[in-house]
Amino acid sequence: MRLKQENKLLTVFSFSSLTDIVLLLLIFFLLSSSFVVQPGIRVQLPKAETSENIDERQVTLTLTEQGELFLNSRAVTLQTLGRELSDVMAGTDQVVVINADRNVSLQSTVQVIDIAKTVGASRFLIATEPADSR
């Protein structure tokens, strides 16, 4: 017994597969992009009728639990930090962001801030993580 094969053209297009692909692409791009590089403490800022746009670079100092020190992801020592930081800042008033591990002693952090102040840094931010809301 032989079955007949009929070749029919589809007259209806199903959009369900297309919407699945678009949704998967949207989820992929949302998960792969990073919106906030370094979260900080959330505050509600006061409102003003006049404002200035500030275009500034940030200098990042990272202290690890093992005692390593990084200036903008480049390893430095406490002895060379002043010279390297003055080269990076180059006479401008940049914000210095301190990324210190929670187990780093306060004395180490203060020592790094003192070195930064001696080369002319005056504005500091300490990076934090958002607290778990449980």
C-alpha positions as CSV (number, residue, x, y, z in Angstrom):
1,M,0.0,0.0,0.0
2,R,1.4,3.3,-1.0
3,L,0.5,6.6,0.7
4,K,0.1,9.8,-1.3
5,Q,2.2,12.8,-0.4
6,E,0.7,16.1,-0.9
7,N,2.8,19.3,-1.0
8,K,0.7,22.1,0.2
9,L,1.8,25.7,0.8
10,L,1.3,27.1,4.2
11,T,-0.9,30.1,4.1
12,V,-0.7,31.0,7.8
13,F,2.5,32.2,9.4
14,S,3.0,31.4,13.1
15,F,4.6,34.3,15.0
16,S,5.0,32.3,18.2
17,S,8.5,31.0,17.2
18,L,9.6,34.5,16.3
19,T,8.4,36.0,19.6
20,D,10.3,33.2,21.4
21,I,13.5,34.2,19.7
22,V,13.0,37.9,20.4
23,L,12.3,37.2,24.0
24,L,15.4,35.0,24.3
25,L,17.6,37.7,22.7
26,L,16.2,40.3,25.0
27,I,17.0,38.2,28.1
28,F,20.5,37.5,26.8
29,F,21.3,41.1,26.3
30,L,19.8,42.1,29.6
31,L,21.9,39.5,31.5
32,S,25.1,40.2,29.6
33,S,25.2,43.9,30.0
34,S,26.3,45.5,33.2
35,F,24.4,48.6,34.3
36,V,26.3,49.4,37.5
37,V,30.0,48.8,37.7
38,Q,30.5,49.7,41.3
39,P,27.5,50.1,43.5
40,G,27.7,52.7,46.3
41,I,25.5,53.8,49.2
42,R,22.1,55.0,48.0
43,V,21.1,58.5,49.0
44,Q,18.3,60.8,48.0
45,L,20.0,63.9,46.7
46,P,18.6,67.4,47.2
47,K,16.9,69.0,44.2
48,A,18.2,72.2,42.7
49,E,17.0,74.4,39.8
50,T,20.6,74.9,38.5
51,S,23.1,72.2,38.1
52,E,26.5,71.5,36.5
53,N,27.5,68.5,34.5
54,I,30.7,67.1,35.9
55,D,32.9,65.1,33.5
56,E,35.6,63.5,35.6
57,R,37.6,60.3,35.7
58,Q,37.9,58.3,38.8
59,V,41.0,56.9,40.3
60,T,40.5,53.5,41.9
61,L,42.6,52.1,44.7
62,T,42.0,48.5,45.6
63,L,43.2,46.8,48.8
64,T,42.9,43.0,49.0
65,E,42.8,40.8,52.0
66,Q,46.3,39.4,51.1
67,G,47.8,42.9,51.4
68,E,48.0,43.6,47.7
69,L,47.4,47.2,46.5
70,F,46.2,48.1,43.0
71,L,45.9,51.5,41.3
72,N,43.4,51.3,38.5
73,S,43.9,47.5,38.3
74,R,47.7,47.8,38.1
75,A,49.7,46.4,41.1
76,V,51.7,48.9,43.1
77,T,53.4,48.9,46.5
78,L,53.0,51.4,49.4
79,Q,56.4,52.8,48.5
80,T,55.6,53.5,44.9
81,L,51.9,54.5,45.4
82,G,52.6,58.2,45.9
83,R,54.6,58.6,42.7
84,E,52.2,56.4,40.6
85,L,49.2,58.3,42.0
86,S,50.6,61.7,41.3
87,D,51.3,60.6,37.7
88,V,47.7,59.4,37.3
89,M,46.1,62.4,38.9
90,A,48.3,64.9,37.0
91,G,47.2,68.0,38.9
92,T,43.5,67.5,38.5
93,D,40.9,67.2,41.2
94,Q,39.8,63.6,40.6
95,V,37.7,61.4,42.9
96,V,39.6,58.6,44.5
97,V,37.5,55.5,45.0
98,I,38.7,53.1,47.7
99,N,37.8,49.4,47.2
100,A,39.0,47.8,50.4
101,D,38.2,44.2,51.3
102,R,36.0,43.9,54.5
103,N,38.9,42.1,56.3
104,V,41.5,44.8,55.6
105,S,42.5,46.6,58.7
106,L,41.4,50.2,59.1
107,Q,45.1,51.2,59.6
108,S,46.0,50.0,56.1
109,T,43.1,51.9,54.6
110,V,44.0,55.1,56.5
111,Q,47.6,54.7,55.4
112,V,46.6,54.5,51.7
113,I,44.3,57.6,52.1
114,D,47.2,59.5,53.8
115,I,49.5,58.7,50.9
116,A,46.8,59.9,48.5
117,K,46.3,63.1,50.4
118,T,50.1,63.9,50.3
119,V,50.0,63.9,46.5
120,G,47.0,66.2,46.4
121,A,43.9,64.0,46.5
122,S,41.1,65.7,48.4
123,R,37.9,63.8,47.4
124,F,37.4,60.2,48.4
125,L,34.6,57.6,48.0
126,I,34.6,54.2,49.8
127,A,32.9,51.6,47.6
128,T,30.4,49.3,49.2
129,E,28.0,46.5,48.3
130,P,24.3,46.7,48.8
131,A,23.1,45.0,52.0
132,D,20.9,41.9,51.8
133,S,17.3,42.8,52.4
134,R,16.0,39.8,54.4
